Amino acid sequence: MTTLPRVLLVEDDAHVRRFVQLALEDLDIALVPCATLAEARNAWSAGPAAVVLTDLTLPDGSGLDLLSGLAAAQAGGAAAACRMVVFSGGVDGAAERQLAALKVWRVLRKPASVGALIGCISDALASLAAAPPGDAGAPPAAPARDPAVEFFGGDRALYAAYRQACLAQFAHDLAAGDAAMAAADGAAVQRVAHNLKSVLTMLGEGGAARLARATEELAAEGGAVGAPLAQAWLRLRQQVAAVVAAG
């Protein structure tokens, strides 16, 4: 009996985890979803993965910490070859240099299409069985008016299923944002807005996605949670509520 290659998905946003699961469900892989660094480390301890697909912003730390540990283990011969892929919408120049030093195989930028995800994982698995991979990352997808075409390969049933799952999850996201605001926890507000930004973009909700980005940037400035961030969060939650009401 052939053992399927394990692909470790490290992503705290339930929307994105579900999207990746739907996108990759036809590949011959064993996808292991994890929401935190702790879950990812436990999953790795249970058995190494052929591919690790990780976000950088996680509730209990940075994905860089996970990648650093995996890179050290591979360099020391304590771990089998593994293709490390960063799946993030916030990779700047400094982060790219860190990722290059860790020999990260590819950076897949959020939001990514179904085709980009399938291609990335397929290429990563093929590279393990053939020649060493190059350093070039996948080019960012060009924006499109139709999210079903841009992010779901034209599969409207898949887009509809993902949208319904997101609409059901948004109430939990708004509750998490409200709790973060009440606790004056700017970092938590930033995480919620960061996750909403990618999801809303994939749903084709450009205006709400821009509000999420503005809220994320305000929260990232640090300091006390003041009136500007409170107003930004209020506008964002109203937009998300409107998306839910529209169905």
ROSE-4610 file (N, C-alpha, C; in Angstrom, 1 decimal, always signed):
// ROSE-4610
residu = [M/M/M/T/T/T/T/T/T/L/L/L/P/P/P/R/R/R/V/V/V/L/L/L/L/L/L/V/V/V/E/E/E/D/D/D/D/D/D/A/A/A/H/H/H/V/V/V/R/R/R/R/R/R/F/F/F/V/V/V/Q/Q/Q/L/L/L/A/A/A/L/L/L/E/E/E/D/D/D/L/L/L/D/D/D/I/I/I/A/A/A/L/L/L/V/V/V/P/P/P/C/C/C/A/A/A/T/T/T/L/L/L/A/A/A/E/E/E/A/A/A/R/R/R/N/N/N/A/A/A/W/W/W/S/S/S/A/A/A/G/G/G/P/P/P/A/A/A/A/A/A/V/V/V/V/V/V/L/L/L/T/T/T/D/D/D/L/L/L/T/T/T/L/L/L/P/P/P/D/D/D/G/G/G/S/S/S/G/G/G/L/L/L/D/D/D/L/L/L/L/L/L/S/S/S/G/G/G/L/L/L/A/A/A/A/A/A/A/A/A/Q/Q/Q/A/A/A/G/G/G/G/G/G/A/A/A/A/A/A/A/A/A/A/A/A/C/C/C/R/R/R/M/M/M/V/V/V/V/V/V/F/F/F/S/S/S/G/G/G/G/G/G/V/V/V/D/D/D/G/G/G/A/A/A/A/A/A/E/E/E/R/R/R/Q/Q/Q/L/L/L/A/A/A/A/A/A/L/L/L/K/K/K/V/V/V/W/W/W/R/R/R/V/V/V/L/L/L/R/R/R/K/K/K/P/P/P/A/A/A/S/S/S/V/V/V/G/G/G/A/A/A/L/L/L/I/I/I/G/G/G/C/C/C/I/I/I/S/S/S/D/D/D/A/A/A/L/L/L/A/A/A/S/S/S/L/L/L/A/A/A/A/A/A/A/A/A/P/P/P/P/P/P/G/G/G/D/D/D/A/A/A/G/G/G/A/A/A/P/P/P/P/P/P/A/A/A/A/A/A/P/P/P/A/A/A/R/R/R/D/D/D/P/P/P/A/A/A/V/V/V/E/E/E/F/F/F/F/F/F/G/G/G/G/G/G/D/D/D/R/R/R/A/A/A/L/L/L/Y/Y/Y/A/A/A/A/A/A/Y/Y/Y/R/R/R/Q/Q/Q/A/A/A/C/C/C/L/L/L/A/A/A/Q/Q/Q/F/F/F/A/A/A/H/H/H/D/D/D/L/L/L/A/A/A/A/A/A/G/G/G/D/D/D/A/A/A/A/A/A/M/M/M/A/A/A/A/A/A/A/A/A/D/D/D/G/G/G/A/A/A/A/A/A/V/V/V/Q/Q/Q/R/R/R/V/V/V/A/A/A/H/H/H/N/N/N/L/L/L/K/K/K/S/S/S/V/V/V/L/L/L/T/T/T/M/M/M/L/L/L/G/G/G/E/E/E/G/G/G/G/G/G/A/A/A/A/A/A/R/R/R/L/L/L/A/A/A/R/R/R/A/A/A/T/T/T/E/E/E/E/E/E/L/L/L/A/A/A/A/A/A/E/E/E/G/G/G/G/G/G/A/A/A/V/V/V/G/G/G/A/A/A/P/P/P/L/L/L/A/A/A/Q/Q/Q/A/A/A/W/W/W/L/L/L/R/R/R/L/L/L/R/R/R/Q/Q/Q/Q/Q/Q/V/V/V/A/A/A/A/A/A/V/V/V/V/V/V/A/A/A/A/A/A/G/G/G]
num = [1/1/1/2/2/2/3/3/3/4/4/4/5/5/5/6/6/6/7/7/7/8/8/8/9/9/9/10/10/10/11/11/11/12/12/12/13/13/13/14/14/14/15/15/15/16/16/16/17/17/17/18/18/18/19/19/19/20/20/20/21/21/21/22/22/22/23/23/23/24/24/24/25/25/25/26/26/26/27/27/27/28/28/28/29/29/29/30/30/30/31/31/31/32/32/32/33/33/33/34/34/34/35/35/35/36/36/36/37/37/37/38/38/38/39/39/39/40/40/40/41/41/41/42/42/42/43/43/43/44/44/44/45/45/45/46/46/46/47/47/47/48/48/48/49/49/49/50/50/50/51/51/51/52/52/52/53/53/53/54/54/54/55/55/55/56/56/56/57/57/57/58/58/58/59/59/59/60/60/60/61/61/61/62/62/62/63/63/63/64/64/64/65/65/65/66/66/66/67/67/67/68/68/68/69/69/69/70/70/70/71/71/71/72/72/72/73/73/73/74/74/74/75/75/75/76/76/76/77/77/77/78/78/78/79/79/79/80/80/80/81/81/81/82/82/82/83/83/83/84/84/84/85/85/85/86/86/86/87/87/87/88/88/88/89/89/89/90/90/90/91/91/91/92/92/92/93/93/93/94/94/94/95/95/95/96/96/96/97/97/97/98/98/98/99/99/99/100/100/100/101/101/101/102/102/102/103/103/103/104/104/104/105/105/105/106/106/106/107/107/107/108/108/108/109/109/109/110/110/110/111/111/111/112/112/112/113/113/113/114/114/114/115/115/115/116/116/116/117/117/117/118/118/118/119/119/119/120/120/120/121/121/121/122/122/122/123/123/123/124/124/124/125/125/125/126/126/126/127/127/127/128/128/128/129/129/129/130/130/130/131/131/131/132/132/132/133/133/133/134/134/134/135/135/135/136/136/136/137/137/137/138/138/138/139/139/139/140/140/140/141/141/141/142/142/142/143/143/143/144/144/144/145/145/145/146/146/146/147/147/147/148/148/148/149/149/149/150/150/150/151/151/151/152/152/152/153/153/153/154/154/154/155/155/155/156/156/156/157/157/157/158/158/158/159/159/159/160/160/160/161/161/161/162/162/162/163/163/163/164/164/164/165/165/165/166/166/166/167/167/167/168/168/168/169/169/169/170/170/170/171/171/171/172/172/172/173/173/173/174/174/174/175/175/175/176/176/176/177/177/177/178/178/178/179/179/179/180/180/180/181/181/181/182/182/182/183/183/183/184/184/184/185/185/185/186/186/186/187/187/187/188/188/188/189/189/189/190/190/190/191/191/191/192/192/192/193/193/193/194/194/194/195/195/195/196/196/196/197/197/197/198/198/198/199/199/199/200/200/200/201/201/201/202/202/202/203/203/203/204/204/204/205/205/205/206/206/206/207/207/207/208/208/208/209/209/209/210/210/210/211/211/211/212/212/212/213/213/213/214/214/214/215/215/215/216/216/216/217/217/217/218/218/218/219/219/219/220/220/220/221/221/221/222/222/222/223/223/223/224/224/224/225/225/225/226/226/226/227/227/227/228/228/228/229/229/229/230/230/230/231/231/231/232/232/232/233/233/233/234/234/234/235/235/235/236/236/236/237/237/237/238/238/238/239/239/239/240/240/240/241/241/241/242/242/242/243/243/243/244/244/244/245/245/245/246/246/246/247/247/247]
x = [+0.8/+0.0/+0.9/+0.6/+1.4/+1.0/+2.0/+1.7/+1.6/+0.6/+0.5/+1.4/+2.0/+2.9/+2.1/+2.7/+2.0/+2.3/+1.3/+1.4/+0.9/+1.7/+1.4/+0.9/-0.4/-0.9/-1.0/-0.3/-0.2/-0.9/-2.1/-2.9/-4.0/-4.0/-4.9/-6.3/-6.5/-7.8/-8.6/-9.7/-10.5/-11.0/-11.3/-11.7/-10.6/-9.4/-8.3/-8.0/-8.0/-7.8/-8.8/-10.1/-11.1/-10.9/-10.5/-10.2/-9.1/-8.0/-6.9/-7.4/-8.1/-8.6/-9.5/-10.4/-11.2/-10.3/-9.3/-8.5/-7.7/-7.2/-6.2/-6.9/-8.2/-8.8/-8.6/-8.4/-8.2/-6.8/-5.8/-4.4/-4.2/-3.3/-3.0/-2.0/-2.5/-1.7/-2.5/-1.9/-2.5/-2.3/-3.4/-3.3/-3.5/-2.6/-2.7/-2.9/-4.1/-4.3/-4.0/-3.3/-2.9/-3.2/-3.7/-4.1/-3.0/-2.1/-1.0/+0.3/+1.3/+2.7/+2.7/+2.1/+2.1/+1.5/+0.4/-0.2/+0.7/+1.4/+2.3/+3.4/+4.0/+5.1/+4.7/+3.5/+3.0/+2.8/+2.2/+2.0/+3.3/+4.3/+5.6/+6.2/+6.1/+6.6/+6.0/+4.7/+4.0/+4.5/+5.2/+5.7/+6.0/+7.2/+7.7/+6.8/+6.7/+5.9/+6.8/+6.3/+7.0/+7.0/+5.8/+5.7/+5.1/+5.6/+5.0/+4.6/+3.3/+2.7/+2.2/+2.9/+2.7/+2.5/+1.6/+1.4/+2.5/+2.8/+3.8/+3.2/+2.0/+1.3/+0.4/+0.8/+0.0/-0.2/-1.2/-1.6/-0.5/+0.3/+1.3/+2.8/+2.9/+4.3/+4.3/+5.5/+5.7/+6.0/+5.5/+5.9/+7.4/+8.1/+9.5/+10.2/+9.6/+10.1/+10.1/+8.9/+8.8/+9.7/+9.8/+10.7/+12.2/+12.5/+13.9/+14.3/+13.3/+13.6/+13.7/+12.8/+12.8/+14.1/+14.5/+15.7/+17.0/+17.0/+18.1/+18.1/+16.9/+16.8/+17.3/+16.9/+17.3/+18.8/+19.3/+20.8/+21.6/+21.1/+21.9/+21.6/+20.8/+20.5/+19.5/+18.8/+17.9/+16.5/+16.3/+15.0/+15.1/+14.1/+14.1/+13.9/+14.2/+14.0/+12.5/+12.3/+11.0/+10.9/+9.9/+9.8/+9.0/+9.6/+9.0/+8.4/+7.1/+6.4/+5.7/+6.0/+5.3/+4.0/+2.9/+1.6/+1.1/+1.4/+1.2/+0.9/+0.2/-0.1/+0.8/+1.7/+2.5/+3.9/+4.5/+6.0/+6.6/+7.4/+8.1/+9.6/+10.3/+11.7/+12.6/+12.4/+13.2/+12.8/+11.5/+11.0/+11.6/+11.6/+12.1/+13.5/+14.3/+15.7/+15.9/+15.0/+15.0/+14.6/+13.6/+13.2/+14.2/+14.9/+16.0/+17.1/+17.4/+18.5/+18.1/+16.8/+16.3/+16.0/+16.3/+16.1/+14.7/+13.8/+12.4/+12.2/+11.5/+11.4/+10.6/+9.5/+8.6/+7.8/+7.5/+6.5/+5.3/+4.1/+2.9/+2.0/+1.8/+1.1/-0.4/-0.9/-2.4/-2.9/-4.1/-4.9/-4.4/-4.4/-3.9/-5.1/-5.0/-6.0/-5.9/-7.0/-6.9/-5.8/-5.7/-4.6/-3.2/-3.0/-1.7/-1.4/-2.4/-2.1/-1.8/-2.6/-2.4/-1.0/-0.7/+0.6/+1.7/+1.6/+2.7/+3.0/+1.9/+2.1/+2.6/+2.0/+2.4/+3.9/+4.3/+5.7/+6.6/+6.2/+7.0/+7.3/+6.2/+6.3/+7.2/+7.0/+7.8/+9.3/+9.6/+10.9/+11.7/+10.9/+11.5/+12.0/+11.3/+11.6/+12.6/+12.8/+13.7/+14.8/+14.9/+16.0/+15.7/+16.8/+16.6/+15.8/+14.9/+14.1/+14.9/+14.4/+15.0/+14.5/+15.0/+14.6/+13.4/+13.0/+12.0/+10.6/+9.9/+8.5/+7.5/+6.3/+5.3/+4.9/+4.6/+4.3/+2.9/+2.7/+1.4/+0.3/-0.9/-2.0/-2.5/-2.9/-3.4/-4.8/-5.2/-6.6/-7.6/-8.8/-9.9/-11.2/-12.2/-13.4/-14.2/-14.0/-14.8/-14.0/-14.3/-13.5/-13.6/-14.7/-14.8/-13.7/-13.5/-12.5/-11.1/-10.8/-9.5/-9.0/-9.8/-9.3/-9.8/-10.8/-11.4/-11.3/-10.5/-10.3/-11.6/-12.6/-13.8/-14.8/-14.5/-15.4/-16.4/-17.5/-18.5/-19.1/-19.2/-19.8/-18.8/-17.5/-16.5/-16.5/-16.6/-16.7/-17.9/-19.1/-20.3/-20.2/-19.6/-19.4/-18.5/-17.4/-16.5/-17.2/-17.9/-18.6/-19.6/-20.3/-21.3/-20.6/-19.4/-18.7/-18.1/-17.7/-17.2/-18.4/-19.5/-20.6/-21.0/-20.9/-21.2/-20.1/-18.9/-17.8/-17.6/-18.2/-18.0/-18.5/-19.6/-20.1/-19.0/-18.3/-17.2/-16.0/-15.7/-14.7/-15.0/-16.3/-16.7/-16.7/-17.1/-17.1/-15.7/-14.7/-13.3/-12.8/-13.2/-12.7/-13.3/-14.6/-15.2/-14.5/-14.2/-13.6/-12.2/-11.5/-10.1/-10.2/-11.2/-11.4/-11.7/-12.6/-13.0/-11.8/-10.9/-9.7/-8.5/-8.8/-7.7/-6.5/-6.7/-5.6/-5.4/-4.6/-4.3/-3.8/-2.9/-2.3/-3.4/-4.4/-5.5/-6.4/-6.6/-7.4/-6.7/-5.4/-4.6/-4.7/-4.7/-4.8/-6.2/-7.2/-8.6/-8.7/-8.3/-8.4/-7.5/-6.3/-5.5/-6.2/-6.8/-7.5/-8.7/-9.5/-10.6/-10.2/-9.1/-8.6/-8.5/-7.8/-7.6/-8.9/-9.7/-11.0/-11.9/-12.1/-12.9/-12.5/-11.1/-10.6/-11.0/-10.9/-11.2/-12.7/-13.5/-14.9/-15.3/-14.4/-14.7/-15.3/-15.1/-15.7/-14.6/-14.3/-13.1/-13.2/-14.3/-14.5/-14.3/-14.9/-14.7/-13.2/-12.6/-11.2/-10.3/-10.6/-9.8/-10.0/-11.2/-11.4/-10.6/-10.6/-9.9/-8.4/-7.9/-6.4/-6.1/-7.0/-6.8/-6.9/-7.8/-7.9/-6.6/-6.2/-4.9/-3.7/-3.6/-2.5/-2.6/-3.8/-4.0/-3.6/-4.0/-3.7/-2.2/-1.6/-0.1/+0.7/+0.2/+1.0/+1.3/+0.6/+0.9/+0.4/+0.7/+0.2/-1.2/-1.8/-3.2/-4.2/-5.2/-6.3/-7.2/-7.1/-7.8/-9.0/-9.5/-10.7/-10.5/-9.4/-9.2/-9.4/-8.8/-8.9/-10.4/-11.0/-12.3/-13.3/-13.1/-13.9/-13.7/-12.4/-12.1/-12.8/-12.6/-13.2/-14.8/-15.4/-16.8/-17.2/-16.5/-16.8/-16.6/-15.6/-15.3/-16.4/-16.7/-17.7/-19.1/-19.4/-20.6/-20.6/-19.4/-19.3/-19.4/-18.8/-18.8/-20.3/-21.0/-22.4/-23.2/-22.9/-23.6/-23.4/-22.1/-21.8/-22.6/-22.7/-23.5/-25.0/-25.5/-26.9/-27.2/-26.3/-26.5/-26.4/-25.8/-25.7/-24.7]
y = [-1.2/+0.0/+1.3/+2.2/+3.4/+4.4/+5.0/+6.0/+7.4/+8.1/+9.4/+10.4/+11.3/+12.3/+13.3/+13.6/+14.5/+15.9/+16.8/+18.2/+18.9/+19.6/+20.3/+21.7/+22.0/+23.4/+24.1/+25.2/+25.9/+27.3/+27.5/+28.6/+28.8/+30.0/+30.2/+30.6/+31.0/+31.4/+30.2/+30.0/+28.8/+28.9/+30.2/+30.3/+29.8/+30.3/+29.9/+28.4/+27.9/+26.4/+25.7/+26.1/+25.4/+25.6/+26.8/+27.0/+26.1/+26.0/+25.1/+23.7/+23.2/+21.9/+21.6/+22.5/+22.3/+22.3/+23.2/+23.3/+22.1/+21.5/+20.4/+19.0/+18.9/+17.6/+16.6/+16.9/+15.9/+15.4/+16.0/+15.6/+14.4/+13.5/+12.3/+12.7/+13.4/+13.9/+13.6/+13.6/+13.6/+15.0/+15.8/+17.2/+17.2/+17.9/+18.0/+19.4/+19.9/+21.3/+21.6/+22.7/+23.2/+24.6/+25.0/+26.4/+27.2/+26.6/+27.2/+26.6/+27.3/+26.7/+25.4/+25.4/+24.3/+23.1/+23.3/+22.2/+21.7/+22.6/+22.2/+21.4/+21.8/+21.1/+19.7/+19.6/+18.3/+17.4/+18.0/+17.2/+16.7/+17.6/+17.2/+16.1/+16.2/+15.1/+13.8/+13.8/+12.6/+12.0/+12.7/+12.2/+13.4/+13.4/+14.5/+14.6/+15.8/+16.2/+16.4/+16.1/+16.4/+17.9/+18.5/+20.0/+20.6/+21.8/+22.6/+23.9/+24.2/+25.4/+26.2/+27.3/+28.0/+29.5/+30.1/+31.5/+32.0/+33.3/+33.9/+34.4/+34.9/+35.5/+34.5/+34.0/+33.0/+33.4/+32.9/+33.3/+33.2/+32.1/+31.8/+32.1/+32.9/+33.2/+33.4/+33.4/+33.6/+32.3/+32.2/+31.0/+30.9/+32.0/+32.0/+31.1/+31.0/+30.1/+28.7/+28.3/+26.9/+26.6/+27.5/+27.3/+27.3/+28.1/+28.1/+26.7/+26.2/+24.9/+23.8/+23.8/+22.8/+22.9/+24.1/+24.3/+23.8/+24.0/+23.5/+22.0/+21.4/+20.0/+19.3/+19.9/+19.4/+19.5/+20.7/+21.0/+20.0/+19.6/+18.7/+17.3/+17.0/+15.6/+14.9/+15.7/+15.2/+15.1/+15.6/+15.5/+15.2/+14.5/+14.2/+15.5/+15.5/+16.6/+17.1/+18.4/+18.9/+20.2/+20.5/+21.7/+22.7/+23.8/+24.8/+25.9/+26.1/+27.1/+28.1/+29.4/+30.4/+30.9/+30.9/+31.3/+32.5/+33.7/+34.9/+36.1/+37.0/+38.2/+39.4/+39.2/+40.3/+40.0/+39.6/+39.3/+40.5/+41.3/+42.4/+42.1/+43.1/+42.8/+42.2/+42.6/+42.1/+40.6/+40.3/+38.9/+38.0/+38.6/+37.8/+37.4/+38.3/+38.0/+36.9/+37.0/+35.9/+34.6/+34.6/+33.3/+32.7/+33.6/+33.1/+32.5/+33.1/+32.5/+31.2/+31.0/+29.7/+28.7/+29.1/+28.2/+27.8/+28.7/+28.5/+28.3/+27.2/+26.8/+27.8/+28.3/+29.2/+30.1/+31.3/+32.2/+32.2/+31.8/+31.8/+32.9/+34.0/+35.1/+35.0/+35.4/+35.5/+36.7/+36.7/+35.5/+34.7/+33.4/+32.6/+31.9/+31.6/+30.8/+29.4/+28.6/+27.2/+26.6/+27.1/+26.7/+26.9/+28.1/+28.4/+27.4/+27.1/+26.2/+24.8/+24.3/+23.0/+22.9/+23.9/+23.9/+24.0/+24.8/+24.9/+23.5/+22.9/+21.6/+20.5/+20.5/+19.5/+19.7/+20.9/+21.2/+20.8/+21.1/+20.8/+19.3/+18.5/+17.1/+16.5/+17.1/+16.6/+16.9/+18.1/+18.5/+17.6/+17.0/+16.1/+14.8/+14.4/+13.2/+13.4/+14.7/+15.0/+15.9/+17.0/+17.9/+18.8/+19.4/+20.4/+21.6/+22.2/+23.3/+24.6/+25.5/+26.8/+27.7/+28.9/+29.8/+30.7/+30.7/+31.7/+31.3/+32.3/+32.1/+32.2/+31.8/+31.9/+33.4/+33.9/+35.3/+35.5/+36.7/+37.0/+37.0/+36.6/+36.5/+37.9/+38.2/+39.5/+39.6/+40.8/+40.9/+40.7/+40.2/+40.0/+40.4/+40.7/+41.1/+39.9/+38.8/+37.6/+36.7/+36.7/+35.9/+34.4/+33.9/+32.5/+32.1/+33.0/+32.8/+32.9/+34.0/+34.3/+33.4/+33.0/+32.3/+30.8/+30.5/+29.1/+28.4/+28.9/+28.3/+28.2/+29.1/+29.1/+28.1/+27.4/+26.4/+27.2/+27.5/+28.3/+27.5/+26.2/+25.4/+25.5/+25.4/+25.5/+26.9/+27.9/+29.3/+29.4/+28.9/+29.0/+28.3/+27.1/+26.3/+27.1/+27.7/+28.4/+29.7/+30.4/+31.6/+31.3/+30.2/+29.8/+29.5/+28.8/+28.5/+29.8/+30.7/+32.0/+32.8/+32.8/+33.6/+33.0/+31.7/+31.1/+31.4/+31.6/+31.8/+33.3/+34.2/+35.7/+36.1/+35.5/+35.9/+35.6/+34.5/+34.2/+35.2/+35.6/+36.6/+38.0/+38.4/+39.7/+39.6/+38.5/+38.3/+38.4/+37.8/+37.8/+39.3/+40.0/+41.4/+42.3/+42.1/+42.8/+42.6/+41.3/+40.9/+41.6/+41.6/+42.2/+43.7/+44.4/+45.8/+46.1/+45.3/+45.5/+45.3/+44.4/+44.1/+45.1/+46.0/+46.9/+46.2/+45.0/+44.2/+44.4/+45.4/+45.8/+44.6/+43.8/+42.7/+41.7/+41.5/+40.6/+41.2/+42.5/+43.2/+43.1/+43.2/+43.1/+41.8/+40.7/+39.3/+39.1/+39.6/+39.4/+40.2/+41.4/+42.2/+41.6/+41.1/+40.5/+39.3/+38.4/+37.3/+37.7/+38.7/+39.1/+39.7/+40.4/+41.0/+40.0/+38.9/+37.8/+37.2/+36.9/+36.2/+37.0/+38.3/+39.2/+39.4/+39.5/+39.6/+38.4/+37.2/+36.0/+35.9/+36.5/+36.5/+37.6/+38.4/+39.5/+40.8/+40.9/+42.0/+43.0/+43.7/+44.6/+45.8/+46.4/+47.5/+47.1/+46.0/+45.4/+45.0/+44.4/+44.0/+45.2/+46.3/+47.5/+48.1/+48.0/+48.4/+47.5/+46.2/+45.3/+45.6/+46.0/+46.3/+47.6/+48.6/+49.8/+49.6/+48.7/+48.4/+47.7/+46.7/+46.0/+47.0/+47.9/+48.9/+49.8/+50.2/+51.0/+50.2/+49.0/+48.1/+47.8/+47.8/+47.4/+48.6/+49.8/+50.9/+50.9/+50.0/+49.8/+50.9/+50.9/+51.8/+51.5/+52.5/+52.2/+52.1/+51.3/+51.2/+52.4/+53.3/+54.6/+54.7/+56.0/+56.3/+55.9/+56.2/+55.9/+54.4/+53.5/+52.1/+51.6/+52.2/+51.9/+52.2/+53.4/+53.7/+52.8/+52.5/+51.6/+50.2/+49.7/+48.4/+48.5/+49.5/+49.7/+49.6/+50.4/+50.4/+49.0/+48.3/+47.0/+46.0/+46.0/+45.0/+45.3/+46.6/+46.9/+46.4/+46.5/+46.0/+44.5/+43.8/+42.4/+41.9/+42.6/+42.3/+42.5/+43.5/+43.7/+42.6/+42.1/+40.9/+39.7/+39.5/+38.3/+38.5/+39.7/+39.9/+39.7/+40.1/+39.9/+38.5/+37.6/+36.2/+35.8]
z = [+0.0/+0.0/+0.0/-0.9/-1.1/+0.0/+0.6/+1.6/+0.9/+1.1/+0.5/+1.1/+0.3/+0.9/+1.8/+2.9/+3.9/+3.5/+3.5/+3.3/+4.5/+5.2/+6.4/+6.1/+6.4/+6.2/+7.5/+7.7/+8.9/+8.7/+9.1/+8.8/+9.9/+10.5/+11.6/+11.2/+10.0/+9.5/+9.0/+9.6/+9.2/+7.7/+7.3/+5.9/+4.9/+5.2/+4.3/+4.3/+5.6/+5.7/+4.8/+4.9/+4.1/+2.6/+2.2/+0.8/+0.3/+1.1/+0.6/+0.6/+1.6/+1.6/+0.3/+0.0/-1.2/-2.5/-2.5/-3.7/-4.0/-2.9/-3.0/-2.9/-2.7/-2.4/-3.4/-4.7/-5.7/-5.9/-5.2/-5.2/-4.4/-4.7/-4.0/-2.8/-1.8/-0.7/+0.6/+1.7/+3.0/+3.6/+3.5/+4.0/+5.5/+6.2/+7.7/+8.1/+8.3/+8.7/+10.1/+10.4/+11.7/+11.8/+13.0/+13.2/+14.0/+14.6/+15.4/+15.2/+15.7/+15.6/+16.5/+17.6/+18.5/+17.8/+17.1/+16.4/+15.2/+14.6/+13.5/+14.0/+15.1/+15.7/+16.1/+16.7/+17.1/+15.9/+14.8/+13.6/+13.0/+13.0/+12.5/+13.3/+14.6/+15.5/+15.2/+14.8/+14.5/+13.1/+12.4/+11.1/+10.2/+9.6/+8.7/+7.5/+7.0/+5.8/+4.6/+3.4/+2.2/+1.9/+2.2/+2.0/+3.2/+3.6/+4.7/+4.0/+4.1/+3.5/+4.7/+5.0/+6.2/+6.0/+6.8/+6.9/+7.8/+7.9/+8.8/+10.0/+10.0/+11.1/+11.8/+12.9/+13.6/+15.1/+15.7/+17.1/+18.1/+18.0/+19.0/+18.5/+17.5/+17.0/+15.5/+15.0/+13.6/+12.9/+11.6/+10.8/+10.6/+10.7/+10.6/+11.6/+12.8/+13.8/+13.4/+12.8/+12.4/+11.2/+10.3/+9.1/+9.6/+10.5/+11.0/+11.6/+12.4/+13.0/+12.0/+11.0/+9.9/+9.1/+8.8/+8.0/+8.8/+10.1/+10.9/+10.9/+11.1/+11.1/+9.8/+8.7/+7.4/+7.2/+7.6/+7.4/+8.2/+9.4/+10.3/+10.0/+9.0/+8.6/+9.6/+10.4/+11.4/+10.8/+9.6/+9.0/+7.5/+6.9/+5.5/+4.7/+3.4/+2.6/+2.6/+2.7/+2.8/+2.0/+1.2/+0.5/+1.4/+1.8/+2.6/+1.8/+1.9/+1.1/+2.1/+1.9/+2.6/+1.9/+2.6/+2.0/+2.8/+2.2/+3.0/+2.1/+2.6/+1.8/+2.3/+3.2/+3.8/+3.8/+2.7/+2.6/+2.0/+2.9/+2.4/+2.1/+1.7/+1.3/+2.4/+3.7/+4.8/+5.0/+4.9/+5.1/+4.0/+2.7/+1.6/+1.8/+2.4/+2.6/+3.7/+4.7/+5.7/+5.2/+4.3/+3.7/+2.8/+2.0/+1.2/+2.0/+3.1/+4.0/+4.5/+4.7/+5.2/+4.1/+2.9/+1.7/+1.5/+1.8/+1.5/+0.0/-0.3/-1.7/-2.6/-2.0/-2.8/-1.8/-2.3/-1.6/-2.5/-1.9/-2.6/-1.9/-2.7/-2.1/-2.0/-0.9/-0.7/-1.4/-1.9/-2.1/-3.4/-3.3/-4.4/-5.1/-6.3/-7.0/-6.8/-7.1/-7.0/-7.8/-9.1/-10.0/-9.4/-8.8/-8.2/-7.1/-6.2/-5.1/-5.6/-6.6/-7.1/-7.8/-8.6/-9.2/-8.3/-7.2/-6.3/-5.6/-5.1/-4.4/-5.3/-6.5/-7.5/-7.9/-8.1/-8.4/-7.3/-6.0/-4.9/-4.7/-4.9/-4.8/-5.9/-7.1/-8.3/-8.1/-7.5/-7.3/-6.3/-5.4/-4.4/-5.1/-6.2/-6.9/-8.1/-8.4/-9.5/-9.2/-10.0/-9.8/-8.6/-8.0/-6.9/-7.5/-6.6/-7.1/-7.2/-8.0/-8.1/-7.0/-7.0/-5.9/-6.3/-7.5/-8.0/-7.4/-7.0/-6.5/-7.6/-7.3/-8.3/-8.4/-9.7/-9.8/-9.3/-8.8/-8.2/-9.3/-9.0/-9.9/-10.2/-11.5/-11.8/-11.3/-10.9/-10.4/-11.5/-11.1/-12.1/-11.5/-12.3/-11.8/-11.2/-11.8/-11.4/-10.4/-9.1/-8.2/-8.5/-9.0/-9.3/-10.4/-11.3/-12.4/-11.8/-11.1/-10.6/-9.5/-8.6/-7.5/-7.4/-8.3/-8.2/-9.6/-10.5/-11.8/-12.6/-12.3/-13.0/-12.5/-11.4/-10.8/-9.9/-10.4/-9.7/-8.5/-8.7/-7.5/-6.4/-6.7/-5.6/-4.9/-5.8/-5.2/-4.4/-4.8/-4.0/-2.7/-2.7/-1.5/-0.5/-1.0/-0.2/+0.4/-0.5/+0.0/+1.1/+1.0/+2.0/+3.4/+3.3/+4.5/+5.1/+4.3/+4.8/+5.5/+4.9/+5.4/+6.8/+7.0/+8.3/+9.3/+8.8/+9.8/+10.2/+9.4/+9.6/+11.0/+11.5/+12.8/+13.9/+13.8/+14.7/+14.6/+13.3/+13.1/+13.7/+13.5/+14.1/+15.6/+16.2/+17.6/+18.1/+17.4/+17.8/+17.7/+16.7/+16.6/+17.7/+18.0/+19.1/+20.4/+20.6/+21.9/+22.0/+20.8/+20.8/+21.0/+20.5/+20.7/+22.1/+22.7/+24.1/+25.0/+24.7/+25.5/+25.1/+24.2/+23.7/+23.2/+22.6/+22.1/+20.6/+20.3/+18.9/+18.1/+18.6/+17.9/+17.4/+18.3/+18.0/+16.9/+17.0/+16.0/+14.6/+14.6/+13.4/+12.8/+13.6/+13.0/+12.4/+13.1/+12.5/+11.2/+11.2/+10.0/+8.8/+9.2/+8.2/+7.6/+8.4/+7.8/+7.0/+7.5/+6.7/+5.4/+5.3/+4.1/+3.0/+3.3/+2.2/+1.8/+2.8/+2.5/+1.7/+2.1/+1.3/-0.1/-0.3/-1.6/-2.5/-1.9/-2.6/-2.9/-2.1/-2.4/-3.4/-3.8/-4.7/-4.1/-2.8/-2.0/-1.8/-2.9/-2.9/-1.9/-1.8/-0.9/+0.6/+1.0/+2.3/+2.5/+1.5/+1.6/+1.9/+1.2/+1.4/+2.8/+3.3/+4.7/+5.7/+5.4/+6.3/+6.2/+5.1/+5.0/+5.8/+5.6/+6.4/+7.9/+8.3/+9.7/+10.2/+9.4/+9.7/+9.9/+9.0/+9.0/+10.2/+10.6/+11.8/+13.0/+13.1/+14.3/+14.4/+13.2/+13.2/+13.7/+13.8/+14.2/+15.7/+16.4/+17.8/+18.7/+20.0/+20.9/+21.4/+22.0/+22.6/+21.4/+21.7/+20.7/+20.9/+20.0/+20.1/+19.1/+19.0/+18.2/+16.7/+16.1/+14.7/+14.4/+15.2/+15.1/+15.4/+16.4/+16.7/+15.6/+15.0/+13.8/+12.6/+12.4/+11.3/+11.5/+12.7/+13.0/+12.8/+13.3/+13.1/+11.7/+10.8/+9.4/+8.8/+9.2/+8.6/+9.0/+10.3/+10.7/+10.1/+9.8/+9.1/+7.7/+7.0/+5.7/+5.6/+6.6/+6.6/+6.9/+7.8/+8.1/+6.8/+6.0/+4.8/+3.8/+3.7/+2.9/+3.3/+4.6/+5.1/+4.8/+4.9/+4.7/+3.2/+2.3/+0.9/+0.4/+1.3/+1.0/-0.1]
